[in-house]
Amino acid sequence: MSGSFGGGGADTQAIPSDIQAILPDTQATLSDRKAAIITWLETHDKITTSDISALFGVTNVWARKIAKKMTDDGTIEKVGDNRYTYYVLKAMVE
């Protein structure tokens, strides 16, 4: 399964119901979002900042901040650079 939604926004049928439960909740905490990203990565190969943006209805800048926090705390691993960047669960890289 691909980790990307494509350019047309999130396909809600591809999103697990536990993630859909907090979408597009603008009051979702970082912990909620991190949990949703982990759930997504358990069933998909990767996630991009565009995917995060589409999942939570946030800007790409905010999506990068979420990904950076998760990278800094060791939850996910950044792979690639610039427009080819995606993220995987840290355990999947090791």
N, C-alpha and C positions, 0 to 999 in steps of 0.2 A: 504494500500500500504506500502511496506517496504521502509525504508530509505537507504538501502544498495544496492550497485550495484553488490555485489558479488566479487569474486576474479579476474574476467576476464576483469576488466576495465569498464569504463562507457558505458552503453547502450544508445546511442544517441537518440533512440526512446523514452526512458523513461525521457529524459531531456526536460523540457519546452523550447519552441522556444526562449523566451526572455533570457534564460540562455545560450542556444546554440549560441546566437549572440555574446557573448564575449569569447567563447571557441575556441581554446586554446590560446587566446590572452595573450601573456606573458607580454604585456604592460598594462593589466587591473589594475586599481587602487584598493586599499583596499576597497574603497567605492563601486566600481563595484562588487567586489567579495562578500562583505557583502550583497549587494542587491540581488545577485544571490542566496546566501545561504538562505536568508529570503524567497525568492520566492520558493526555493526548499522545505523549511520547512512548507510553507503554504499548500503544496500538499502532503507531506510525513510525516510520524510519527517522523522521526529522521534523523540525519546525523552523520556520523563518520568522523574521520580524513582521513580514507582511501577514503571515498566518496569525501571529499574536494580535496584530492590529485588527484583523478581521474578526477574530474570536471575541475580543473585548470591546470593540468599537472605539479604540483609542488611536492616536496618531502613531506614525512610524517612530517618531522620536520617543514617545512614551513606551512603545513596545521595545525599543532598544534598551531603555532604562530598566525595564522588567527583566529582559534577557541578561543584561550586565549584572544586576543584583544576583540572579540565579547562577551566573558564571562565577561571580566573586565568592558566593557561599558554597561552591563546589557541587551544586545540584546538576548543572548541565555543563557541557563542553562546547565551546565555539569551534566550528570547523570552517575553514575558508576565510576569505577576505572580501570586503566591499560588497558588491552586488551578488557575490556567490556564497555569502555567509549563511550558514544554517547551524542549528543547535541540536545536540543529541543528549540523551541521558549520560551522565558521566560514566556510569557502570558499563555502558555499551561501548565506550571508547577504549577502556583499559583492557 
